[in-house]
Amino acid sequence: MIRVENLTKRYTGATAVDGISFEVEPREIVGFLGPNGAGKSTTLRVLTCYTAATSGTAEVDGHDVALEPEAVKRSIGYLPENVPLYPELRVGEYLSYRAALKGVPRSRRGAAIDAAVERCGIGDVRGRIAGQLSKGYRQRVGLADTLLADPKILVLDEPTIGLDPSQIRQVRELIRELGRERTVILSSHILPEVEAVCSRVLIINKGRIVGQGSPRELRAGLGESRATIAVEAIDPEGRASAALGAIAGVHEVSGPEPAEGAALQFALSADPDPAVLERVFDAAVSGGFKLVGLSSRTLSLEDVFVRITTEEGSGPAEEVGEEGEEVEP
């Protein structure tokens, strides 16, 4: 569905994207992560034909972005980070205008707008002036815009920025739903959001891909495929350590260390399986010790992101502003 090979984008005095290659399969939701200035937005602008690459190739739905930009644009719904609405138009007028620009036939235009409005929850502001909308509503109008022509591919740059927690949950569910029938590239600074929605992640730093795979694969690549379980127990008979070590899925028991009152703290290295926590409860009952605290932690996507980008170099990439002079392809 999307194929990028040795893609490079240079500006005078800086390289924004440096020979990256990746593929995105049909109906896959892929998270695109990186520090500010790492090359995320530049890559998305190349894929959506807003800027030309200096070298390398990119294909979207079988079309070369350099040779067939109009065909590529027909395949993509693009939500930029800053939604470019016409502030003087009403929301319904804006969407009608955008549908016409996207080539939606007049006979289907009304139904397409109605469906996008309902999916994005903006029916209550359909008659409002776009320039009077809150940031959250502007974002949702932009998302509705991406759906008007029923594109095969969605490229979403910070789709939940400015939304409240309830709206964020709604947009996450919408993205999951859309991913069942479309390919989605999601760029976001909210890493728990990416981990909750995306099946695969690409991490870019200083213009290069420095990590890719599912969140589980990325954790395993750092040698962190296990969970750490903290157990706090009152153990007058000294049975807890042996009982915890005998639990299926527990690989190592550290401790005990003194905790508050008469409690002791144990640290278990275990499989990242919720069933292990249930077995800890069972072990306490059968072992005759009392649990007073239990928590589990696995390496988060945020941990992976920080470690990978830090290992690749402590300084941020050289940022390239929109005013930067492009190097001709």
Backbone bond lengths (Angstrom), bond angles and torsions (degrees), N, CA, C in turn:
res aa  C-N    CA-C-N  psi(-1)  N-CA   C-N-CA  omega(-1)  CA-C   N-CA-C  phi
1 M - - - 1.470 - - 1.529 110.90 -
2 I 1.352 117.04 -47.28 1.469 121.90 173.97 1.518 107.78 -130.40
3 R 1.325 115.97 129.75 1.462 120.13 178.83 1.523 108.79 -135.58
4 V 1.316 115.90 124.63 1.463 122.97 -179.27 1.523 108.07 -122.03
5 E 1.337 116.78 129.38 1.463 121.09 -179.19 1.519 110.15 -132.00
6 N 1.331 115.42 120.45 1.468 123.40 174.61 1.535 112.51 49.74
7 L 1.325 115.84 42.01 1.456 120.54 -176.77 1.529 110.59 -74.46
8 T 1.322 115.74 129.59 1.461 121.93 179.99 1.522 109.31 -133.56
9 K 1.315 116.01 137.30 1.463 121.76 173.69 1.514 108.40 -132.56
10 R 1.355 115.13 117.71 1.466 120.59 -179.76 1.520 110.32 -114.38
11 Y 1.323 114.21 142.66 1.446 122.08 168.14 1.530 107.15 -117.39
12 T 1.311 116.69 165.52 1.458 119.40 179.05 1.530 110.28 -57.05
13 G 1.306 115.75 118.18 1.457 120.57 176.85 1.513 115.43 83.83
14 A 1.343 118.74 1.20 1.467 119.58 -178.15 1.519 110.13 -156.67
15 T 1.337 115.49 148.17 1.460 122.35 173.39 1.521 107.51 -111.42
16 A 1.330 116.37 113.26 1.456 120.99 -177.32 1.514 111.73 -80.48
17 V 1.336 116.81 -39.59 1.465 122.55 179.17 1.523 107.00 -131.77
18 D 1.335 116.18 130.09 1.461 120.38 -167.64 1.529 111.86 -124.00
19 G 1.324 116.58 80.73 1.461 121.62 171.53 1.516 115.23 66.25
20 I 1.327 118.36 43.94 1.460 120.18 -177.17 1.526 111.23 -87.54
21 S 1.326 115.47 150.82 1.468 122.55 177.81 1.526 108.80 -138.92
22 F 1.318 116.42 135.34 1.463 121.09 174.48 1.517 109.12 -166.24
23 E 1.343 115.98 165.23 1.458 122.08 176.58 1.521 109.50 -131.93
24 V 1.312 116.02 150.31 1.458 122.81 175.20 1.522 107.12 -128.03
25 E 1.329 116.02 125.76 1.456 121.71 -176.09 1.528 111.17 -85.23
26 P 1.347 116.93 160.65 1.469 119.65 176.87 1.529 111.93 -58.16
27 R 1.334 115.67 140.40 1.467 124.65 178.09 1.533 111.92 57.48
28 E 1.314 115.48 35.38 1.459 121.90 174.78 1.529 108.40 -108.98
29 I 1.322 116.71 138.43 1.464 121.89 174.72 1.523 107.35 -104.22
30 V 1.321 115.82 113.55 1.461 121.44 -174.52 1.522 109.28 -116.25
31 G 1.330 116.10 128.96 1.454 121.67 175.43 1.513 110.37 -88.13
32 F 1.327 116.28 136.49 1.461 122.30 -178.58 1.519 106.84 -117.10
33 L 1.335 116.77 109.87 1.464 122.39 -171.80 1.509 111.42 -119.61
34 G 1.326 115.39 151.35 1.453 120.34 174.22 1.513 110.28 174.15
35 P 1.335 117.59 156.89 1.464 120.56 176.57 1.529 110.57 -64.34
36 N 1.325 116.07 166.19 1.456 119.74 173.93 1.527 109.89 -57.43
37 G 1.329 115.76 135.46 1.459 120.23 179.71 1.510 114.37 80.32
38 A 1.344 117.87 7.84 1.467 120.09 -176.26 1.518 113.03 -78.86
39 G 1.335 118.18 -18.97 1.462 120.83 -179.85 1.516 114.45 116.71
40 K 1.341 117.48 5.43 1.471 120.41 -178.35 1.523 111.79 -61.51
41 S 1.321 115.70 -57.30 1.460 119.93 -175.39 1.523 111.41 -64.23
42 T 1.328 117.18 -35.91 1.468 119.80 177.04 1.520 110.26 -61.77
43 T 1.325 117.17 -44.04 1.464 120.48 178.60 1.527 111.09 -61.16
44 L 1.326 116.44 -43.36 1.462 119.95 179.69 1.523 110.97 -65.17
45 R 1.327 117.80 -36.69 1.462 120.32 178.43 1.519 111.74 -67.33
46 V 1.335 116.96 -33.40 1.469 119.20 175.29 1.527 110.22 -67.72
47 L 1.343 116.67 -45.21 1.461 120.35 -178.20 1.527 111.77 -63.88
48 T 1.321 117.43 -30.41 1.460 120.99 -178.39 1.527 112.48 -97.63
49 C 1.341 115.71 9.16 1.473 122.42 173.63 1.523 113.53 68.11
50 Y 1.325 117.68 25.76 1.453 120.66 175.48 1.524 111.54 -87.00
51 T 1.324 116.66 -18.85 1.452 121.37 175.20 1.528 107.86 -148.87
52 A 1.328 115.99 155.24 1.465 120.71 -177.56 1.520 110.40 -96.57
53 A 1.331 116.06 145.25 1.459 120.63 175.82 1.520 109.80 -74.01
54 T 1.327 116.32 153.87 1.458 121.12 173.74 1.521 110.27 -76.18
55 S 1.336 115.92 -39.41 1.465 120.53 176.72 1.522 108.67 -157.65
56 G 1.345 115.63 171.36 1.450 120.72 -177.01 1.519 110.92 88.71
57 T 1.323 116.09 178.32 1.461 120.89 -177.28 1.525 110.68 -131.10
58 A 1.327 114.33 154.31 1.461 121.26 174.24 1.516 107.91 -144.57
59 E 1.335 116.34 130.25 1.453 121.97 177.75 1.526 109.38 -120.31
60 V 1.316 116.22 137.20 1.452 123.15 178.25 1.523 108.00 -127.26
61 D 1.326 116.09 118.69 1.462 121.49 -178.87 1.522 110.90 53.74
62 G 1.337 116.50 38.70 1.456 121.85 177.28 1.514 115.07 82.45
63 H 1.337 118.12 2.21 1.467 121.81 -177.90 1.526 110.24 -111.64
64 D 1.339 116.39 134.02 1.453 122.14 177.67 1.528 108.96 -74.21
65 V 1.340 116.82 127.30 1.469 119.49 -175.99 1.522 111.87 -65.10
66 A 1.342 118.20 -25.61 1.459 120.96 -179.41 1.526 111.97 -83.18
67 L 1.333 116.94 -33.37 1.466 121.09 -174.28 1.521 113.78 -98.05
68 E 1.332 117.15 -27.02 1.469 121.00 -176.50 1.530 111.27 -132.01
69 P 1.323 117.72 58.16 1.468 119.49 -174.90 1.527 113.33 -62.96
70 E 1.329 118.36 -35.63 1.468 119.67 -178.70 1.524 110.92 -66.37
71 A 1.327 116.92 -39.80 1.467 120.38 177.56 1.521 111.03 -65.44
72 V 1.337 116.44 -38.60 1.461 120.62 177.70 1.525 110.21 -62.99
73 K 1.325 116.57 -45.89 1.464 120.39 -178.78 1.518 112.26 -62.14
74 R 1.341 117.10 -32.47 1.461 119.93 178.21 1.522 111.46 -69.60
75 S 1.324 117.60 -22.17 1.466 121.95 -177.82 1.520 112.80 -89.21
76 I 1.354 116.85 -14.20 1.461 121.12 -169.08 1.528 111.10 -116.53
77 G 1.336 114.78 139.80 1.454 122.15 163.57 1.510 107.43 -108.60
78 Y 1.327 117.73 119.77 1.468 122.04 -171.61 1.518 110.40 -116.09
79 L 1.334 115.78 124.84 1.460 122.13 174.18 1.523 108.47 -111.61
80 P 1.344 118.66 102.33 1.466 119.88 177.57 1.524 110.53 -72.45
81 E 1.330 115.77 166.01 1.468 119.90 -177.79 1.519 111.63 -61.77
82 N 1.320 117.16 -41.35 1.461 121.92 177.49 1.523 108.22 -106.32
83 V 1.332 115.86 106.50 1.460 120.85 -172.70 1.531 109.92 -69.12
84 P 1.344 118.05 120.90 1.474 120.91 -176.17 1.523 112.32 -87.85
85 L 1.326 117.90 73.36 1.459 121.63 178.02 1.529 110.74 -78.53
86 Y 1.335 115.90 158.64 1.462 121.07 170.09 1.535 107.25 -89.52
87 P 1.323 118.47 107.62 1.468 120.42 -169.01 1.524 114.29 -65.30
88 E 1.342 117.43 -20.76 1.464 119.01 -176.72 1.528 113.03 -87.63
89 L 1.329 117.93 -9.86 1.460 121.39 -178.52 1.524 110.89 -91.92
90 R 1.327 115.35 150.88 1.456 119.79 169.77 1.523 108.45 -74.65
91 V 1.333 116.72 156.09 1.463 120.89 -174.69 1.527 110.67 -56.72
92 G 1.342 117.26 -46.49 1.460 119.94 179.33 1.515 112.28 -61.59
93 E 1.342 117.45 -39.69 1.461 121.22 178.08 1.526 110.86 -65.14
94 Y 1.333 115.05 -42.62 1.466 119.06 179.58 1.524 110.98 -60.65
95 L 1.330 117.17 -46.67 1.460 119.99 -178.62 1.531 111.48 -66.47
96 S 1.322 117.31 -35.67 1.463 120.31 176.67 1.529 110.61 -64.21
97 Y 1.330 115.79 -43.05 1.465 120.58 177.82 1.528 111.04 -62.74
98 R 1.324 116.22 -44.27 1.460 120.52 -179.70 1.533 111.38 -65.65
99 A 1.328 117.10 -38.55 1.456 120.41 177.87 1.522 110.77 -62.58
100 A 1.339 116.46 -39.62 1.461 120.26 177.70 1.530 110.62 -64.37
101 L 1.344 116.50 -43.23 1.467 120.06 178.44 1.522 112.03 -61.35
102 K 1.339 116.17 -34.12 1.464 120.62 -178.54 1.529 112.46 -81.31
103 G 1.320 117.08 -1.16 1.460 120.19 177.18 1.511 114.49 80.89
104 V 1.328 118.27 19.39 1.460 120.40 175.91 1.533 107.90 -68.73
105 P 1.334 119.16 123.62 1.474 120.54 -178.56 1.523 111.28 -55.95
106 R 1.337 115.79 144.27 1.454 120.83 -178.45 1.523 111.79 -55.41
107 S 1.338 117.07 -35.61 1.460 120.85 -177.83 1.524 112.59 -67.47
108 R 1.323 117.79 -22.67 1.466 121.44 -178.51 1.514 112.69 -109.13
109 R 1.317 116.69 -2.16 1.455 120.53 -171.68 1.526 111.68 -64.24
110 G 1.326 116.89 -46.49 1.462 119.83 -177.98 1.516 112.29 -61.07
111 A 1.350 116.28 -43.77 1.464 120.12 -179.84 1.520 111.05 -66.06
112 A 1.352 117.13 -37.48 1.464 120.31 179.48 1.524 111.02 -65.40
113 I 1.337 116.11 -40.27 1.466 119.92 179.22 1.527 110.22 -68.01
114 D 1.324 116.72 -43.79 1.470 120.07 179.38 1.528 110.96 -58.49
115 A 1.348 116.75 -44.14 1.470 120.78 -178.30 1.524 110.88 -64.96
116 A 1.343 117.17 -42.30 1.466 120.42 -179.17 1.522 111.05 -67.78
117 V 1.334 116.78 -39.80 1.461 121.12 178.81 1.520 110.65 -62.65
118 E 1.337 116.62 -44.23 1.465 120.05 -179.45 1.517 111.41 -66.44
119 R 1.320 117.43 -44.10 1.465 120.92 -177.66 1.517 112.00 -63.09
120 C 1.310 117.17 -35.13 1.463 120.99 -175.62 1.524 112.96 -97.14
121 G 1.334 117.66 1.90 1.456 121.00 173.94 1.511 114.67 65.02
122 I 1.342 117.53 43.38 1.467 120.34 -177.89 1.530 111.40 -119.85
123 G 1.333 117.56 19.29 1.452 120.54 179.81 1.509 113.45 -59.63
124 D 1.337 116.71 -32.68 1.466 119.59 -176.45 1.522 112.89 -76.35
125 V 1.355 118.74 -9.73 1.471 120.26 177.40 1.523 111.71 -119.14
126 R 1.310 116.21 14.57 1.469 119.53 -176.45 1.527 111.79 -59.36
127 G 1.317 118.15 -32.70 1.464 121.77 -179.53 1.512 113.96 -94.24
128 R 1.339 118.20 3.30 1.464 121.90 -177.25 1.527 111.31 -84.19
129 I 1.347 115.74 153.48 1.461 121.53 173.75 1.531 108.20 -69.98
130 A 1.326 117.64 129.08 1.466 121.53 -175.05 1.517 112.24 -58.57
131 G 1.334 117.35 -36.99 1.453 120.85 -178.41 1.513 114.09 -67.71
132 Q 1.341 117.41 -12.64 1.463 121.53 -179.77 1.528 112.83 -97.56
133 L 1.318 116.99 1.10 1.466 120.62 -176.09 1.521 111.55 -79.95
134 S 1.335 115.32 152.84 1.464 120.81 172.35 1.523 109.25 -70.60
135 K 1.333 114.78 166.25 1.465 120.40 179.06 1.528 110.96 -57.54
136 G 1.325 116.83 -41.45 1.453 120.24 -179.13 1.507 112.69 -62.96
137 Y 1.326 116.75 -44.16 1.466 119.85 179.23 1.529 110.66 -68.57
138 R 1.317 117.57 -37.31 1.470 119.87 177.04 1.528 110.08 -59.80
139 Q 1.323 115.56 -40.78 1.455 119.86 179.98 1.525 110.59 -64.01
140 R 1.332 116.51 -41.80 1.459 119.76 -178.77 1.531 111.94 -70.76
141 V 1.338 117.31 -33.00 1.467 119.90 174.08 1.529 109.59 -64.24
142 G 1.330 116.37 -41.36 1.468 119.69 176.67 1.518 112.18 -61.16
143 L 1.332 116.68 -38.80 1.462 120.11 178.28 1.530 110.50 -66.76
144 A 1.336 116.43 -39.20 1.469 119.66 176.56 1.525 110.30 -61.47
145 D 1.316 116.46 -39.27 1.466 121.68 177.68 1.531 111.09 -56.28
146 T 1.339 116.98 -42.05 1.470 119.95 -177.52 1.524 112.40 -64.23
147 L 1.333 118.06 -22.19 1.458 121.29 -174.63 1.525 113.83 -94.28
148 L 1.316 118.00 -8.28 1.460 121.07 -169.64 1.528 113.19 -58.98
149 A 1.325 117.11 -42.37 1.467 120.64 -176.17 1.520 112.51 -93.57
150 D 1.344 116.70 12.67 1.464 122.27 178.91 1.533 111.63 51.79
151 P 1.356 116.99 56.58 1.473 120.03 -175.29 1.526 111.98 -71.72
152 K 1.325 115.61 156.66 1.459 121.58 177.10 1.527 111.86 -76.62
153 I 1.340 115.54 -25.65 1.463 121.21 -172.61 1.517 108.99 -129.94
154 L 1.335 116.81 135.44 1.451 122.38 174.11 1.524 109.46 -115.35
155 V 1.325 116.29 130.70 1.460 122.42 174.69 1.515 106.59 -116.41
156 L 1.332 116.31 110.18 1.459 122.41 -171.65 1.529 109.75 -116.37
157 D 1.324 116.23 114.08 1.461 122.08 -178.77 1.527 108.05 -102.04
158 E 1.319 117.36 105.98 1.466 124.07 -178.41 1.532 111.34 55.05
159 P 1.343 118.90 60.00 1.464 121.03 -173.00 1.523 114.91 -68.76
160 T 1.345 118.42 -20.86 1.470 119.45 -177.24 1.515 113.56 -106.05
161 I 1.322 117.44 9.77 1.453 119.62 -179.40 1.531 109.39 -63.85
162 G 1.326 116.81 130.67 1.451 122.02 179.02 1.516 114.89 86.88
163 L 1.334 117.94 -1.40 1.461 120.41 -179.47 1.529 110.39 -90.46
164 D 1.338 116.19 152.30 1.456 119.43 175.28 1.533 109.05 -82.22
165 P 1.347 118.93 167.83 1.470 120.90 -174.76 1.524 113.88 -54.63
166 S 1.315 117.83 -39.20 1.463 120.05 179.20 1.518 111.06 -65.58
167 Q 1.331 117.08 -43.14 1.462 120.74 178.84 1.526 111.08 -66.25
168 I 1.338 117.05 -36.38 1.466 120.41 178.11 1.522 110.44 -60.73
169 R 1.338 117.09 -43.97 1.460 119.90 178.16 1.523 111.02 -62.15
170 Q 1.325 116.63 -39.89 1.461 120.02 179.45 1.526 111.18 -64.23
171 V 1.329 116.80 -42.88 1.462 120.21 -179.68 1.526 110.61 -67.81
172 R 1.335 117.41 -38.02 1.469 119.81 176.01 1.522 111.06 -58.60
173 E 1.333 115.83 -45.83 1.459 119.12 179.24 1.516 111.17 -63.93
174 L 1.334 116.76 -37.96 1.460 120.49 178.00 1.525 110.72 -63.55
175 I 1.337 116.79 -42.77 1.470 120.12 179.57 1.523 110.57 -63.36
176 R 1.347 116.85 -42.41 1.462 119.39 176.82 1.526 110.98 -59.71
177 E 1.325 115.73 -43.23 1.465 120.62 -179.96 1.525 110.63 -63.82
178 L 1.341 116.64 -44.80 1.457 120.59 -179.81 1.518 111.55 -64.78
179 G 1.343 116.69 -31.98 1.454 120.86 -179.72 1.521 113.66 -67.73
180 R 1.339 117.25 -15.17 1.466 119.45 176.89 1.525 111.69 -74.86
181 E 1.333 115.84 -19.94 1.457 119.20 -176.00 1.522 113.41 -127.37
182 R 1.339 117.42 -5.58 1.453 121.81 -178.19 1.525 109.88 -138.35
183 T 1.320 115.27 163.35 1.460 121.70 170.01 1.524 107.83 -89.16
184 V 1.337 116.36 136.52 1.467 120.46 -176.98 1.528 109.78 -130.52
185 I 1.337 116.05 128.91 1.465 121.73 167.41 1.520 106.61 -109.72
186 L 1.318 115.37 123.47 1.465 121.95 -174.85 1.522 109.55 -119.71
187 S 1.317 116.61 115.73 1.457 121.51 173.77 1.512 108.30 -101.45
188 S 1.330 117.54 127.45 1.465 120.26 -177.11 1.517 110.47 -154.89
189 H 1.351 115.30 148.35 1.455 120.77 172.21 1.523 111.44 -90.32
190 I 1.337 116.95 -7.95 1.462 120.90 -178.37 1.526 107.45 -91.64
191 L 1.329 116.48 93.66 1.460 120.52 -170.27 1.528 113.17 -66.08
192 P 1.343 120.62 -38.22 1.466 118.17 175.29 1.528 112.62 -59.70
193 E 1.326 116.19 -31.18 1.463 120.29 177.24 1.526 110.42 -64.36
194 V 1.330 116.46 -45.41 1.466 120.72 179.21 1.516 110.42 -62.78
195 E 1.334 116.43 -43.30 1.462 120.23 -178.99 1.521 111.11 -64.88
196 A 1.333 117.12 -33.10 1.459 120.63 -178.46 1.519 112.60 -76.16
197 V 1.326 117.66 -26.76 1.463 121.11 -170.31 1.525 113.28 -108.12
198 C 1.332 117.10 -36.16 1.470 120.74 -167.46 1.529 112.59 -93.04
199 S 1.321 115.23 140.37 1.460 120.77 175.86 1.527 111.52 -83.87
200 R 1.331 116.94 -22.32 1.460 121.15 -179.56 1.519 108.95 -146.12
201 V 1.335 115.38 154.23 1.462 121.48 -175.32 1.521 109.09 -130.90
202 L 1.334 115.89 137.89 1.463 122.79 169.48 1.520 107.44 -113.19
203 I 1.323 117.68 127.58 1.462 122.05 178.26 1.523 108.17 -111.18
204 I 1.340 115.73 123.51 1.458 121.21 -179.27 1.518 108.98 -115.30
205 N 1.317 116.04 137.69 1.463 121.23 179.05 1.519 108.67 -145.41
206 K 1.327 116.44 130.70 1.461 122.10 -178.29 1.525 111.61 52.55
207 G 1.336 115.13 38.97 1.457 120.02 174.71 1.506 115.43 81.69
208 R 1.334 118.34 3.14 1.470 120.98 -177.81 1.520 111.00 -124.89
209 I 1.326 116.46 149.50 1.456 121.12 173.34 1.530 108.06 -75.17
210 V 1.340 116.78 118.97 1.460 120.83 -177.14 1.526 112.36 -111.48
211 G 1.316 117.39 -5.47 1.456 120.62 177.15 1.513 109.89 -168.32
212 Q 1.334 116.99 142.22 1.450 120.42 174.23 1.520 109.87 -156.21
213 G 1.312 114.91 151.04 1.456 121.74 -178.00 1.518 109.83 141.83
214 S 1.320 116.40 -179.88 1.461 119.79 174.80 1.526 108.40 -70.81
215 P 1.341 117.99 158.75 1.471 118.98 176.60 1.531 112.36 -52.93
216 R 1.336 117.33 -38.93 1.471 120.52 178.60 1.524 110.67 -63.72
217 E 1.345 117.19 -43.17 1.464 120.50 179.96 1.526 111.39 -65.57
218 L 1.328 117.06 -37.65 1.459 119.88 178.87 1.524 111.09 -66.56
219 R 1.336 116.43 -39.90 1.469 119.09 176.76 1.526 110.77 -63.79
220 A 1.343 115.59 -43.11 1.465 119.51 -179.92 1.522 110.88 -63.66
221 G 1.333 116.92 -35.44 1.457 120.86 179.34 1.512 112.89 -64.30
222 L 1.319 116.90 -22.74 1.461 121.37 176.36 1.529 111.76 -95.40
223 G 1.330 115.21 8.30 1.460 119.13 -179.72 1.508 113.25 73.71
224 E 1.346 115.77 25.36 1.468 119.81 -175.52 1.526 110.29 -124.99
225 S 1.314 116.15 53.59 1.461 119.26 -178.32 1.531 111.77 -87.74
226 R 1.335 117.51 -0.47 1.463 120.99 -178.78 1.523 111.60 -107.28
227 A 1.310 114.24 158.10 1.461 121.22 175.81 1.523 109.17 -94.70
228 T 1.327 115.38 154.03 1.462 121.71 172.13 1.522 107.62 -108.37
229 I 1.338 116.41 120.79 1.458 122.03 -178.59 1.525 108.30 -109.91
230 A 1.323 115.91 123.11 1.466 121.62 176.93 1.527 108.53 -96.02
231 V 1.331 115.69 122.26 1.466 121.62 -179.21 1.519 108.39 -117.82
232 E 1.327 115.99 126.05 1.455 121.13 175.33 1.523 106.93 -113.20
233 A 1.330 116.59 124.34 1.464 119.64 -171.98 1.528 111.45 -142.20
234 I 1.320 114.94 150.64 1.456 122.12 168.41 1.517 106.53 -98.73
235 D 1.347 115.56 118.11 1.460 120.79 -167.43 1.535 110.73 -133.44
236 P 1.341 118.51 70.56 1.477 120.13 -175.72 1.522 113.24 -64.86
237 E 1.336 118.28 -26.37 1.466 121.05 -177.53 1.524 113.15 -92.45
238 G 1.329 117.88 -4.25 1.464 120.70 178.65 1.515 113.97 69.54
239 R 1.336 117.67 32.29 1.465 120.93 -176.88 1.533 113.37 -99.65
240 A 1.320 117.58 -12.36 1.461 120.14 -169.04 1.526 112.68 -64.54
241 S 1.321 117.62 -44.11 1.459 120.10 -174.22 1.528 111.40 -59.67
242 A 1.328 117.12 -47.05 1.470 120.39 -179.77 1.524 110.75 -67.25
243 A 1.335 116.91 -40.68 1.463 120.03 -178.71 1.522 111.29 -65.34
244 L 1.328 117.05 -41.31 1.463 120.48 179.17 1.527 111.14 -67.38
245 G 1.322 116.70 -39.05 1.460 120.48 179.56 1.516 113.64 -67.02
246 A 1.329 117.16 -20.78 1.465 120.85 -178.96 1.526 113.02 -88.49
247 I 1.328 117.51 -3.11 1.463 120.78 -177.76 1.525 110.63 -71.67
248 A 1.323 116.88 133.68 1.465 121.29 176.53 1.522 109.51 -62.70
249 G 1.328 116.79 128.83 1.457 121.87 -178.93 1.506 113.81 97.87
250 V 1.351 117.71 -10.38 1.464 121.58 176.02 1.522 108.22 -95.22
251 H 1.323 115.94 126.39 1.466 120.52 -175.46 1.521 113.05 -102.83
252 E 1.323 117.19 -25.59 1.467 119.56 -177.63 1.523 109.10 -156.87
253 V 1.314 115.68 142.94 1.462 122.23 177.20 1.524 108.45 -121.38
254 S 1.337 116.32 125.18 1.454 121.17 176.30 1.528 108.41 -111.62
255 G 1.299 115.85 146.96 1.466 119.82 -179.02 1.516 109.56 108.98
256 P 1.307 116.92 -171.19 1.472 125.49 9.77 1.521 113.28 -83.64
257 E 1.349 113.68 153.90 1.454 122.46 171.62 1.526 107.89 -118.19
258 P 1.324 117.82 146.54 1.473 119.13 179.03 1.525 111.60 -60.48
259 A 1.322 116.48 137.86 1.462 122.98 174.84 1.528 108.11 -120.62
260 E 1.320 117.80 -163.85 1.460 120.33 -177.94 1.524 110.74 -67.84
261 G 1.325 116.95 142.32 1.452 122.11 178.21 1.514 111.14 62.27
262 A 1.332 115.79 -131.12 1.464 120.82 -179.17 1.516 112.40 -93.53
263 A 1.337 117.19 5.38 1.465 120.62 -174.84 1.521 111.71 -79.14
264 L 1.327 114.29 156.44 1.459 123.07 175.77 1.525 109.08 -121.77
265 Q 1.338 115.93 149.12 1.465 121.58 -177.99 1.532 108.82 -109.65
266 F 1.345 115.06 127.50 1.458 122.15 175.03 1.530 108.37 -117.58
267 A 1.321 116.92 146.99 1.461 122.38 174.64 1.520 108.58 -118.92
268 L 1.326 116.68 122.73 1.460 122.05 -178.40 1.521 109.59 -108.41
269 S 1.330 116.41 132.58 1.457 121.63 168.94 1.526 106.53 -95.83
270 A 1.345 116.75 117.61 1.459 119.61 -168.52 1.524 111.33 -142.04
271 D 1.326 115.37 166.90 1.460 120.78 172.79 1.530 109.40 -63.44
272 P 1.349 117.57 144.69 1.474 119.73 178.78 1.530 111.20 -77.83
273 D 1.332 115.37 63.67 1.458 122.67 -175.45 1.528 108.49 -124.83
274 P 1.342 118.40 121.46 1.470 119.95 -179.60 1.517 113.54 -55.76
275 A 1.346 117.16 -24.77 1.460 119.99 -179.81 1.523 111.90 -63.94
276 V 1.343 117.67 -25.54 1.464 120.50 179.56 1.524 109.90 -62.88
277 L 1.329 117.64 -37.79 1.465 120.48 179.05 1.525 111.04 -63.73
278 E 1.319 116.39 -38.64 1.461 119.80 177.28 1.529 110.45 -63.49
279 R 1.321 115.57 -37.49 1.475 119.34 -179.79 1.519 111.13 -68.71
280 V 1.335 117.94 -29.30 1.463 120.65 176.11 1.531 109.94 -63.65
281 F 1.343 116.58 -42.84 1.466 120.05 176.40 1.525 110.74 -60.42
282 D 1.329 116.49 -45.79 1.468 120.52 -179.95 1.524 111.21 -61.41
283 A 1.364 115.87 -39.33 1.467 119.82 -179.16 1.529 110.58 -65.93
284 A 1.329 117.25 -35.22 1.467 120.42 178.83 1.520 110.44 -65.50
285 V 1.331 117.23 -41.36 1.469 120.78 179.81 1.520 110.47 -65.37
286 S 1.332 115.89 -48.61 1.468 118.84 -176.71 1.520 112.30 -74.69
287 G 1.351 117.49 -26.13 1.459 121.00 -176.85 1.510 114.15 -89.40
288 G 1.322 116.71 -10.43 1.450 119.75 176.21 1.509 115.21 77.70
289 F 1.355 117.65 25.08 1.456 119.42 173.78 1.534 108.58 -119.33
290 K 1.332 115.66 160.85 1.453 120.93 -172.07 1.531 110.57 -107.55
291 L 1.351 116.08 126.38 1.462 120.85 175.54 1.526 109.93 -81.08
292 V 1.340 116.43 131.31 1.461 120.25 174.17 1.531 111.16 -121.32
293 G 1.322 116.98 -5.24 1.467 120.44 177.72 1.506 110.64 -163.81
294 L 1.347 117.15 140.54 1.454 121.54 -179.43 1.525 108.76 -154.01
295 S 1.324 117.61 125.47 1.459 121.52 176.76 1.523 108.94 -148.53
296 S 1.337 115.19 154.89 1.459 120.96 -178.30 1.514 109.27 -132.23
297 R 1.334 116.30 143.58 1.449 120.88 178.98 1.515 110.12 -143.36
298 T 1.340 116.00 131.70 1.460 121.43 170.40 1.525 108.15 -113.08
299 L 1.318 115.51 162.33 1.453 120.57 177.09 1.526 108.16 -61.79
300 S 1.325 117.58 123.32 1.456 121.36 -178.41 1.523 110.11 -84.29
301 L 1.350 115.11 166.62 1.458 119.46 175.48 1.521 110.64 -61.48
302 E 1.334 116.65 -33.58 1.465 120.03 176.49 1.525 110.63 -62.64
303 D 1.343 117.43 -41.97 1.467 120.90 176.76 1.526 110.72 -60.19
304 V 1.349 115.53 -45.62 1.468 120.78 179.90 1.520 110.21 -60.76
305 F 1.332 116.02 -47.50 1.462 121.72 -178.29 1.530 110.92 -58.52
306 V 1.332 116.51 -49.25 1.462 120.11 -177.88 1.520 110.56 -63.23
307 R 1.338 116.68 -43.12 1.463 119.04 -177.35 1.521 111.78 -66.46
308 I 1.333 117.03 -44.33 1.454 120.07 -177.97 1.522 111.35 -65.76
309 T 1.337 117.12 -47.20 1.461 119.18 -177.48 1.520 111.67 -70.77
310 T 1.337 117.61 -28.80 1.459 120.02 176.59 1.518 110.81 -72.15
311 E 1.339 116.59 -41.19 1.455 119.96 179.41 1.518 111.63 -64.92
312 E 1.351 116.32 -29.78 1.453 119.58 -179.69 1.523 113.13 -77.65
313 G 1.329 116.17 -8.83 1.464 119.41 179.40 1.509 110.07 143.23
314 S 1.303 116.96 133.74 1.454 120.37 -173.64 1.518 113.27 -75.48
315 G 1.314 118.64 -25.74 1.457 120.08 -177.82 1.506 111.66 -86.98
316 P 1.349 117.35 148.53 1.445 120.04 177.83 1.516 111.50 -71.44
317 A 1.321 115.83 161.85 1.445 119.67 175.85 1.516 109.71 -64.78
318 E 1.324 115.36 156.45 1.449 118.92 177.75 1.515 108.30 -71.68
319 E 1.316 116.83 115.53 1.459 120.47 -174.56 1.521 110.50 -71.58
320 V 1.332 114.93 144.79 1.445 121.47 179.23 1.513 107.86 -120.19
321 G 1.284 118.38 115.02 1.456 121.23 179.60 1.504 111.68 -80.38
322 E 1.318 115.39 170.13 1.447 120.53 179.90 1.524 111.49 -62.66
323 E 1.352 116.61 -24.69 1.442 118.91 -176.77 1.516 112.32 -81.42
324 G 1.354 118.31 -5.94 1.440 121.77 -178.78 1.519 111.73 -59.85
325 E 1.324 117.42 141.83 1.456 121.02 -179.86 1.518 109.72 -79.30
326 E 1.314 116.91 127.59 1.457 120.45 -177.18 1.525 110.16 -77.58
327 V 1.332 114.38 148.00 1.452 121.29 170.90 1.510 107.36 -89.99
328 E 1.303 117.54 126.44 1.466 120.56 -174.62 1.522 110.51 -64.65
329 P 1.373 116.71 140.02 1.457 120.85 176.09 1.520 110.37 -61.95
